[in-house]
Amino acid sequence: MNTRAVRIVASAFALIAIAVLGFGTPAMAQDNPPAKPIDLPCATGASAQVLGSTLVNDGTQNLLQVRVILEPGGGFTEHTHPGYVVATVESGLFGFTHHGDGEMMVNRAATADGEAIQEPLPHGVETTLNPGDWFVETGMVHTGVNLSDGQTTVLVTGLIEPGQPLTICAEGT
């Protein structure tokens, strides 16, 4: 990854840390915006809360954060995201399948029994992601589905060009 990409990903991680650690205090608590259904042909049983958006890098990029809420059985068929996306499972079980070119890694959350680890996401094989697990996606085609009996929520932080949608359905979906 080049230096600019490292800075962009580091900025996204910093935003996640601020959101998780800073916004969680009672003094800063606020109601989240209502979830709205995601109206895309590749999405079913999915809604989203736009938590924030700001222009960065002299207005050439939009840094945004969205909570995606998947109902049981809900998810996304093949799709991609422009730019850089960091996705963290907040609750439930998330089935992720990497269909695109290139390598992807999942970062497994630390547990009481072990440290955080990083492992490759195999092509064409559904991988179960647990709360706290996260990945960086840079335009690779993939699918995601709720594997839980209840809702699964995924916090998505994206760095994209202004005016671009966060999610683009793959052709034929």
Buried (B, 14 or more C-beta within 10 A) or exposed (E): EEEEEEEBBEBBBEBBEEBEEEEEEEEEEEEEEEBEEBEBEBBBBBBBBBBEBEEEEEEEBBBBBBBBBBBBEBBBBBBBBBBBBBBBBBBBBBBBBBBBEEEBBBBBBEEEEEEEEEEEBEBEEBBEBBBBBBBBBBBBBBBBBBBBEEBBBBBBBBBBEEEBEBBBBBEEB
